[in-house]
Amino acid sequence: MNRLFLLSAWCLAALAQDFSKTNIGKLGAGYRFTEGAAWSKDGYLIFSDTPNDQLLKWVPGRAAEVFREKANGPSGNTFDAQGRLYTCETRARRVTRTDKTGKVEVLAERWEGKRLNAPAGIAVSRSGHVYFTDPAFGYQSDHRELDFYGVYHIPLKGSMQLVAKPAGRPHGIALSPNGRVLYVTNADEHNVRAYDLDKNGEASGERVLVSGIAGVPGGMTVDEQGNLFVAAKGIIVYSPDGRLLHTIELHDPPSGCAFGEADLKSLFVTARGSVYRLRPGEK
């Protein structure tokens, strides 16, 4: 098996799962650039190949297959408690939701009359509050209508809200297990910011939780204990209070990661043209 993942400074006591013995599997390869891994409670993984304009689906025991063609440059993905798929479409510059019948609904595409930059990361709380980042990379920077990068909140009722206007580009986004803290990576500032969320899903108390991240932080996920897994120069793991726990070093820079499968112990990692599954071995 290809031991692409080299585990270093692994703080086992901090994790619910034990990765001291690790099984590594490659779910797919030959893509142009993968990101946006998201696990469905219905038992499959969705991920994006952004340049190829595809959403792909992996079911355990099968080869990955195309889930959607002409997907408008998909980036970040996530599922809500009802099993609906949320996708950031960079080319269409919008956020969509796909129900289980395949119907696509546009949730966000403008702020104060101007088109969004290029939504990248997305998270949905158990109660249904939606949060997403809106940076601009590459050619997207030349076609902006907004003069800022944003972090947004789509509440259960009412209009979309602007959470933050960071100087650098916000990218990955995740929620704490209890849904009371929002985390956002920043690709330019090499940090993770945290925000407190009230019962209405509104954010306050902005603070830098982690700074000086090696590499360019992109997608992120949170485990059941609240530890942050940040895709940067490897998968860098931090405690809920921002302490560095360990790093999973990779041959290729990862773009994102997500926990999945029935026990939520598999870590799926998108890395350049491949997608991997990191699974703790038997004790």
Sequence and secondary structure as in RCSB ss.txt:
>XXXX:A:sequence
MNRLFLLSAWCLAALAQDFSKTNIGKLGAGYRFTEGAAWSKDGYLIFSDTPNDQLLKWVPGRAAEVFREKANGPS
GNTFDAQGRLYTCETRARRVTRTDKTGKVEVLAERWEGKRLNAPAGIAVSRSGHVYFTDPAFGYQSDHRELDFYG
VYHIPLKGSMQLVAKPAGRPHGIALSPNGRVLYVTNADEHNVRAYDLDKNGEASGERVLVSGIAGVPGGMTVDEQ
GNLFVAAKGIIVYSPDGRLLHTIELHDPPSGCAFGEADLKSLFVTARGSVYRLRPGEK
>XXXX:A:secstr
     EEES  GGG SS  SSEEEEEEE   S EEEEEEETTTEEEEEETTTTEEEEE TTS  EEEESS SSEE
EEEE TT  EEEEETTTTEEEEE TT  EEEEE EETTEE S    EEE TT  EEEEE   GGGGGG SSSS E
EEEE SSS  EEEE  SS EEEEEE TTS EEEEEETTTTEEEEEEE TT  EEEEEEEE   SS    EEE TT
  EEEESSSEEEE TTS EEEEEE SS EEEEEEESTTS EEEEEETTEEEEEEE   
